[in-house]
Amino acid sequence: MVLIFLNFYLKKNYEVHGIKRRSSSFNTGRLESIYVDPHENSANFFLHYGDLTDSSNLIRIIQKTKPNEIYNLGAQSHVQVSFETPEYTANSDALGTVRLLEAIRTLDLIKKVKFYQASTSEMFGKSPPPQNENTEFQPRSPYAAAKLYSYWVTINYREAYNLFASNGILFNHESPMRGETFVTRKITRAVASIFKGKQQKLWLGNLDAKRDWGHAKDYVEGMWKILQHDTPEDFVLATGKSYTVREFCEIAFKEIGINLEWVGEGINEIGKDTKSGKVLIQIDKRYFRPTEVDYLEGDASKAKEKLNWIPKISFKSMISEMVQNDLKSLN
């Protein structure tokens, strides 16, 4: 998402400033294709050391860069990890948003800055689909609960201080740049590794979980359109089509010429190559969430009507791109 976001805005001649956390090694390898030494006159992308858990640092960066638009995309965004690190997730995903909003307010930038909050379909939890801007929120994880706090505090600052602040409630958005710990990239990476003989099988959790998956390119454009809208509002961005993890696997394996056959039920279910009979997918109960979100499917009618936003890249095309990219990376 980050690289796609940067490419989109740099092509629109934005000067982009991002925050990165300090670590013992450089971890910005994915950005090498667009990074220019800040000493060069052509540089229009700059990174600053910072963290959403440090308000003084955020104030200093915003004061220095004087942004016109702020996109809060920073988060501990892995649902499963949020059960293991709930306090950190709340600190970064919930309180981090307050720190940014307070920085805008205390620096007297209310009339000068537009603020975008990256909300998530996980906030809907068990509410039946299709989910839209009026659907009840029922968060089922520390991550979703933290994001719901950020959603409401963004609205609060909009109403209390007249800040141009909008929520984008994005359903799942994928690309070849997706982190390898997320299920979609885990699948496409495993498919490529199995094809190359570097991996024997893929271990997954809930195959029946249904998600509305779209391409990050479409969603980045939607985020931009949300802040270009005449008034600050909240928008759902989704394709309106939902697929199971099982269906994602089937399409991904077809990219390497393998058709899957499913045998068994529950944690004993396996996915086999119909030709060779080889077991390629097995279930590991460790990958099940303590509280599962079974079915997410968005209704983006409002975004289509008010923003003229329509997702262009199909589910199958997205998976094909991800698998092919992973195959190339293993060469």
N, C-alpha and C positions, 0 to 999 in steps of 0.2 A: 504493500500500500504506500509506504513512504516514498519509494523511488518513483512510482506512478504519479503520486501527488506532486512531487518536485518537478518532474518533467512537464506536467500539465501547466503549472503556474509559471515556470521559467519560459515556456513557449508563449505565454501571454505577457511576457516582459515584466513580470513581477520581480522585485528584489526580495528574496526569501531568506529569513533567518530561522534557524532551528536550534533546539536544545538537545544536547547529548550529555549523558551521565559520564563522569570520570570512571575509568577502569584501568587496570594494570597493563592493558594492551589495547591497540587500536582496533575498534570494532565497527568501522565505517566502510568496510570493503565494498559493500553494495553501492556506495555512492561515488565510487571512483570515476564512473563514466560521465558524471556531470560536475564533479568537484573541480574548481579552479582555485589556484593559490590566491588567497584574499589580497595579496599585494598587487595582483594584476588588475589593470584597469577594466578588463572585461568581466571581472568577478561579480556575480549577482546572487550568489548563494553562500551564506555564512553560517557556521556552527558556533554555538556558545556552550560552554560547560554550565550545566545546571541540573535541577531536579525539582519535580513537582512537590516534593516534601519540604522545600526550603523557600519560604516566602520572601525573605530578604534578597535572595538570589534572583527570584523571578521579577521582583520590583526593579532591581538593578538592570536586568536585561531589557525589560520593556521600556524603562526610562532611557536607555541608551539607543535602542533601535527605533523607537517611536513608530510602531506599526499602525497601519490603517485597518488591517484585518488580522484577527487572531483565531487560529484553528487549534482547538485543544484536542489533539489526537493522542496525547501521551497517556498511557495507562498500563497497569498490569492486566492484560486482556485475555489471559488464559483462564477459562471457567474452572477447570479441574484444579489448577494451581491456587485459585482463590479459596478453595476449601482448606488448603494446606497453609496458606499465608493470608488469612482473613484480615488481620490488623494492617499489614502492609498494603493490601489491596484497598482497604478503606482510606488509608492515609494518602495514597497516590491518586486513586480514581475518584474519591468523593471530596476529600479536603483539598486535594490539588486543584480542583476546579474553583473552590472558594478562594484559594490563594490567588489564582489568576484574576478572578472577578474583583477581588479586593485591590489588587494591584492597579487594575484599570480605574477603579473608583478613587483610590488615594492619590493617584498621579493626575487626577482631574482629566481623564481621557474619555469620559462617558460620551461626549459629543463627537469624538474624533475616531473612535474605534468600533468596528463591527466584530462581534464575538460568535464563533461557531463551536458548539459543544457536540462532540461525537457520542451520541447516545446509541443504544443497542437494542435489537429485537429481543435479546435475552430478558429484558425488563418485563415482557409480556408473560413469560413463564407458562402457566397452565391455561391461560385464557384461550378459548377456542378460536381457530382461524376462520376467515382471514382477519388479520390484525391491522388496524389503522390508527389514526391519531386519537380516536375516541375510545379505543379498546382499554379495558381495565388492566392495570399493571399488577402482575403477581410474580415478583422476582423469586427465583428458585436457587440462587447461589449468592455468596458474598460479593462476587463480581457484579451481578445484576443489581443487587441491593445498593452497592456503592454508586453504580451508574444511575440508578433511579434518584438517589440523593442529588447527584449532579444535574440531572434533568430538571428537578424542581427548583434547585437553587438558581439555575440559569433563568428560569421563568420569573423567579422572585426578583432577581436583579433587573430584569427587563421591566417589570411592573413597578418596582420601588424606585428605580433611578432613571427610568426611561432609556436604558442602554439598548442598543441594537444587538440583541442576543437571541440566537436561534438554536434549536435542537434539530439535529439530523438523526432520526431513528433509523439507522441502517440495518438491514438484514444482512446475512452473511455475504461477504464480498471477498473473492479469491483472485489469485493471479500466480504466475510462476515465482513471484517474490514472497509468497506466503511463507511464514515460519514453518520449519519442518516438524515442530511439535503439534501443530494443528492438524486435525484429522484429514482434511483434504490434501494437504501437501504430504502428509505422512503416507497417504495412499499412493499418490502419483510418484513419489520418490521410491516407494517399495516396488511399484510396478516396473519402473525403469531398472532398479537393482536386480529384480528377479529376471528380467529380460537379459541383463548383462551377466547373469550367473553369480552376482555378488551377494544375493540374499535368497533364502529358501522359501520363506513364507511371511505373511503379514498378520500381525496380531491386532485385533480391534476390540471395541466394547459393544455398545448398543447399535446393531445394524438397522434397527427399525426407526431410529430417530429421523424425523423428517425436517429438512431445512430448505429455506428459500435462498438458493445460491446464485449470486450474480458476479459479474466481473468488476474488479476494482476500478478499471478505467471508466466504466459507466458511472460508478458511484462518486468518484472524485469530481467528475463534471457536475453531478447533482449537488455536491457540497458547495461548489463554487456558485451554482445558480441560487442556492438558498441564501447566500449572503449578498447576491446581486438583486434579490427581490426588493420591491419597494418598501415593504414593512417586515419587521422581524416576526417570524412565525416558526412553528414546529412542523416538520415534514417527515413522513415515512418514505424511505427509498427501498424498493423491493421489485422483484420481477413478477410476482403474482403466481409463480409456479413453485411447487415444492417436490423434493425428491428425497428418498431414503438414502442412508449411508450405503446400503446394499446396492442401490441403483448406481450410485457414484462409482462403486467398485466395478460393477459390470461394464460401464462405459470406459473406465480407465483401462481395464484389462483388454478390452476389444482393440485398443490402440496398438497393442503388441500382438494382436491376432489370437487372443485367448478368450474363449467363451466359458463363463463360470456356471457351475451347477451347484445348487445349495442342498445340503443334506443335514438332517437333524434339526433340533429345536433348542432355543435358549442358549445357554453357555456351551452346549454340545454341538451347536451348528458349525458346519465347516463349508468353505467354498472350494470346489474342485475344478480343475481343468477338465472340460468335457472330453477332450481327446486322450490325454495321457492318464487321467484319473488322479493326478498328483494334487495333494492338498496344498492350497495356496493361501487360504485364509482360515484362521482360527480365532476363537473368542477368549479373551482374558478378562475375568471379572474385575480386575484391578482398574480397568479403564471405564467402568461404569461410574457415573456420578452418584453421590449420596441422594440427591434429589434431581431427577431427570426432567428435562424439558422435551416433550415428545414430538410436538408438531408446531412448527412456525411457518406461516405463509402470509406474506404482506399484501396489503392493498395500498398501492401508491397512487390512487386516483387523484388525490389532492395535488401531488407533485406534478402529475401529468397535466392537470388542468391549469394550475397557477404558474408552474415553472417551465412548462413544455418539456418536461424531462421524461424520456422514454429509453429504457435500457436496450442496447443494440446487440450485444454479444450473447449468443445462445449458451445454454448449459453445456451442450456437447462440445461446442467450439472452445469453450473455456477449459474443459477437462483435457481436450486434445492438445491445446497450447501448453498446459502444465506438464503433461506426460512427455511431450516432445522436448520441452526445455530440460526436463530432468534427464532424459536420454542423452542429450547433447552434453550436459554437465558431467556425465559419467564417462564420456569418451576420453 
